[in-house]
Amino acid sequence: MNEKTMKLTVLGATGSIGASTADVMLRHPDKFKAYALVGHRNSQRMLALAHQLNPEVVVMTDAGSAAELKGKLPAGVELQSGMDAAIAAASDSSVDMVMAAMVGSAGLPAALAAVYAGKRVGLANKECLVTAGRIFMQAAKEYDAVVVPVDSEHAAVHQALAGHDHDSITRIILTASGGPFRDRDPASLVNVTPEEAIAHPNWNMGAKISVDSATMMNKALELIEARWLFDMPADKLSAIIHPQSIVHAMVEYRDGSVLAQLAEQDMRSPIAYALQTGERLEAGIPWLDLAKTGRLDFQAVDIARFPAMRLVQDVMRGGDSLAISLNAANEVANQAFRDRKIGFMDIVTTVEAVLLRVENVPVDSLEAVWSYDREARVLAQEMMIL
Ligand SMILES: NC(=O)c1ccc[n+]([C@@H]2O[C@H](COP(=O)([O-])OP(=O)(O)OC[C@H]3O[C@@H](n4cnc5c(N)ncnc54)[C@H](OP(=O)(O)O)[C@@H]3O)[C@@H](O)[C@H]2O)c1
């Protein structure tokens, strides 16, 4: 093996980010080798990936799905199951980098294990920082882990910050596509279906994040994520609607200069950025043709249409228990909407009702994170029954 080869564990390998990560790795077989691929239930997808990437270990966190792979993996690939195996794969001493791309707060333990093991961590799972940002970033400092954002907006900020002094930043502005309902009459949103909400105009993503995009809860989570990643107070963080999704974020400095990062809408771009430790990597992205794009539009976020953006302002200024509760209640309500148990507008209403019932305090232990997470899930279920 080339001595510069980077060994990776991909958490959430069977998902959308996992697929884009595999694509970038396969473009550079001399640079990347899979140590472990971790999935949850999609054994068919894992089988295909295992043949493409030939990892040392395959983990399915769901035991029944691991059983489906018995005797089918390529020779020499070790099959394991359960979250403990995922945690071990994320912290194995032979691993150089972990791509943290499980969905939801279920992704926190394994991503945090990678941080405690001092790995380079490509962070796609925004819920890690929303629920445990204080603990996660403190651990990264203590254990010399390098956390590189994979969310396109945060990867953009990361690039616009390079070489600049933190104190001279006056604003970080994340762009938002506005999702599929950006221009719909708010009164008509009551009846939208999960299929309509998942059909994002610009990005092809997993179901949960697509619905989060439609409610703009995704942008709310991203603002909280930015607060921890870049150590920024709430009043320096904002979002703006940019329907073309070409500018991913902007950083304004005290001299009035604003640096923006532009790229085609393709997650392989921020993934390639996170995977490189020196020279930039070819990622299969078409050249950005601004003459063809023609125009780049921007508009303020309409808080009446997207109440999640109002909620997040209070959450960012409040204690960590609020962010944990917002995330947990949203996971429950988002799933309930996709299961057709509640309407689209009920998602954010449920989250807001939960936030009114929970404590507003700082949180500095994982036990407390899980306790607030559990409480908010129970409350969200109750609110949806009422
Ligand atoms: N997609 C994007 O463009 C994008 C952009 C920015 C950030 N992100 C973030 O990246 C993360 C992944 O998003 P995605 O779009 O790739 O989601 P996705 O396509 O739904 O994939 C989710 C992955 O997580 C696994 N998973 C689901 N539930 C799990 C559980 N309880 N325990 C362990 N693993 C579990 C899934 O496994 P199985 O499929 O095998 O069940 C799959 O590998 C999310 O946090 C999202 O917010 C995504």
PDBQT file of the ligand as one rigid body, heavy atoms in Angstrom, charges set to zero:
ROOT
HETATM    1  N1  LIG A 401     -27.435  14.049   1.963  1.00  0.00    +0.000 N 
HETATM    2  C1  LIG A 401     -26.901  15.247   2.000  1.00  0.00    +0.000 C 
HETATM    3  O1  LIG A 401     -26.749  15.891   0.959  1.00  0.00    +0.000 OA
HETATM    4  C2  LIG A 401     -26.434  15.833   3.303  1.00  0.00    +0.000 A 
HETATM    5  C3  LIG A 401     -25.855  17.111   3.284  1.00  0.00    +0.000 A 
HETATM    6  C4  LIG A 401     -25.365  17.631   4.467  1.00  0.00    +0.000 A 
HETATM    7  C5  LIG A 401     -25.455  16.918   5.663  1.00  0.00    +0.000 A 
HETATM    8  N2  LIG A 401     -26.054  15.696   5.660  1.00  0.00    +0.000 N 
HETATM    9  C6  LIG A 401     -26.163  14.992   6.941  1.00  0.00    +0.000 C 
HETATM   10  O2  LIG A 401     -25.497  13.745   6.814  1.00  0.00    +0.000 OA
HETATM   11  C7  LIG A 401     -26.159  12.741   7.593  1.00  0.00    +0.000 C 
HETATM   12  C8  LIG A 401     -26.548  11.590   6.650  1.00  0.00    +0.000 C 
HETATM   13  O3  LIG A 401     -27.473  12.095   5.691  1.00  0.00    +0.000 OA
HETATM   14  P1  LIG A 401     -27.921  11.236   4.414  1.00  0.00    +0.000 P 
HETATM   15  O4  LIG A 401     -28.673  12.173   3.555  1.00  0.00    +0.000 OA
HETATM   16  O5  LIG A 401     -26.741  10.502   3.875  1.00  0.00    +0.000 OA
HETATM   17  O6  LIG A 401     -28.951  10.227   5.092  1.00  0.00    +0.000 OA
HETATM   18  P2  LIG A 401     -29.494   8.829   4.527  1.00  0.00    +0.000 P 
HETATM   19  O7  LIG A 401     -29.313   8.750   3.061  1.00  0.00    +0.000 OA
HETATM   20  O8  LIG A 401     -30.840   8.663   5.107  1.00  0.00    +0.000 OA
HETATM   21  O9  LIG A 401     -28.476   7.770   5.206  1.00  0.00    +0.000 OA
HETATM   22  C9  LIG A 401     -28.419   7.629   6.592  1.00  0.00    +0.000 C 
HETATM   23  C10 LIG A 401     -27.367   6.618   7.015  1.00  0.00    +0.000 C 
HETATM   24  O10 LIG A 401     -27.473   6.419   8.427  1.00  0.00    +0.000 OA
HETATM   25  C11 LIG A 401     -27.755   5.038   8.697  1.00  0.00    +0.000 C 
HETATM   26  N3  LIG A 401     -28.672   4.948   9.839  1.00  0.00    +0.000 N 
HETATM   27  C12 LIG A 401     -29.998   5.256   9.874  1.00  0.00    +0.000 A 
HETATM   28  N4  LIG A 401     -30.495   5.055  11.106  1.00  0.00    +0.000 NA
HETATM   29  C13 LIG A 401     -29.465   4.592  11.859  1.00  0.00    +0.000 A 
HETATM   30  C14 LIG A 401     -29.359   4.167  13.218  1.00  0.00    +0.000 A 
HETATM   31  N5  LIG A 401     -30.422   4.167  14.060  1.00  0.00    +0.000 N 
HETATM   32  N6  LIG A 401     -28.157   3.742  13.663  1.00  0.00    +0.000 NA
HETATM   33  C15 LIG A 401     -27.081   3.731  12.837  1.00  0.00    +0.000 A 
HETATM   34  N7  LIG A 401     -27.121   4.117  11.540  1.00  0.00    +0.000 NA
HETATM   35  C16 LIG A 401     -28.301   4.558  11.061  1.00  0.00    +0.000 A 
HETATM   36  C17 LIG A 401     -28.393   4.506   7.418  1.00  0.00    +0.000 C 
HETATM   37  O11 LIG A 401     -28.247   3.094   7.345  1.00  0.00    +0.000 OA
HETATM   38  P3  LIG A 401     -29.231   2.138   6.446  1.00  0.00    +0.000 P 
HETATM   39  O12 LIG A 401     -29.595   2.955   5.232  1.00  0.00    +0.000 OA
HETATM   40  O13 LIG A 401     -28.327   0.976   6.149  1.00  0.00    +0.000 OA
HETATM   41  O14 LIG A 401     -30.402   1.771   7.292  1.00  0.00    +0.000 OA
HETATM   42  C18 LIG A 401     -27.559   5.250   6.374  1.00  0.00    +0.000 C 
HETATM   43  O15 LIG A 401     -26.304   4.625   6.220  1.00  0.00    +0.000 OA
HETATM   44  C19 LIG A 401     -27.369  13.439   8.239  1.00  0.00    +0.000 C 
HETATM   45  O16 LIG A 401     -27.030  13.839   9.531  1.00  0.00    +0.000 OA
HETATM   46  C20 LIG A 401     -27.596  14.667   7.350  1.00  0.00    +0.000 C 
HETATM   47  O17 LIG A 401     -28.167  15.745   8.061  1.00  0.00    +0.000 OA
HETATM   48  C21 LIG A 401     -26.526  15.136   4.516  1.00  0.00    +0.000 A 
ENDROOT
TORSDOF 0
